[in-house]
Amino acid sequence: CLAVYVVDVLDFNGSFIRRIREIIGRNPVIIVGTKIDLLPPKTDMELVKNWLLYILRKKKLRVLEVKLVSNETSKGINHAVNS
């Protein structure tokens, strides 16, 4: 089983499900960070990806990949869907 977990990059703590590890167990997960269009224009997206990866691995999730998307501008949607 592969899980896809969507989090808000602007409100990570508010969108994070505290019991996510209990829900998905040791199944691998692809993280989709949303609302990147609201980040400052010069934000280094690699740093955002690495930050999400770091936090979620600390939570003992088996993160395979981190995708960043904007539902507003559709940026990154095709790339995330094709994963």
C-alpha positions in Angstrom: 0.0 0.0 0.0 1.3 3.5 -0.9 -0.1 6.5 1.0 -0.3 10.0 -0.4 -0.3 12.6 2.4 -1.2 16.2 1.6 0.0 19.0 4.0 -0.2 22.8 4.0 3.3 24.2 3.8 2.1 27.5 5.4 0.3 25.8 8.3 2.1 22.5 8.7 1.2 22.1 12.4 -2.4 22.8 11.7 -2.6 20.3 8.8 -0.5 17.6 10.4 -2.5 14.6 11.6 -0.8 13.6 14.9 -1.8 9.9 14.6 -0.7 9.6 11.0 1.9 6.9 11.9 -0.9 4.8 13.5 -3.1 5.3 10.4 -0.6 4.4 7.7 1.7 2.2 9.7 5.0 1.4 7.9 3.6 1.9 4.5 5.6 4.2 2.2 4.2 7.7 1.7 4.5 10.4 -0.9 4.1 13.9 0.6 2.3 16.6 -1.3 3.0 20.1 0.1 0.3 22.6 -1.0 0.0 26.4 -1.2 3.5 27.1 -2.6 2.1 30.0 -4.5 1.7 31.8 -1.2 5.4 31.5 -0.3 7.7 34.5 -1.1 8.7 34.5 -4.8 12.4 33.8 -4.1 11.8 30.8 -1.8 14.2 27.9 -2.4 11.8 25.1 -3.0 14.5 22.5 -2.4 14.8 23.8 1.1 11.1 23.5 1.6 11.2 19.9 0.4 14.1 19.1 2.7 12.4 20.7 5.6 9.2 18.6 5.1 11.3 15.5 4.6 13.3 16.1 7.8 10.1 16.7 9.9 8.2 13.7 8.6 11.1 11.3 8.8 11.5 12.4 12.5 7.9 11.3 12.9 9.1 7.9 11.6 7.2 8.0 8.3 8.7 6.2 5.3 8.8 9.1 2.9 9.5 8.1 -0.7 9.2 11.5 -2.2 8.1 15.1 -1.5 6.2 17.1 -4.2 5.3 20.8 -3.9 2.2 22.1 -5.6 -0.1 25.1 -6.0 -3.8 24.4 -6.4 -4.2 28.1 -7.3 -1.7 28.3 -10.2 -1.5 24.5 -10.9 2.3 24.7 -10.5 3.7 21.2 -9.8 0.4 19.4 -10.2 1.3 17.5 -13.4 4.7 16.5 -11.8 3.0 15.3 -8.7 0.3 13.3 -10.5 2.9 11.6 -12.7 4.8 10.3 -9.7 
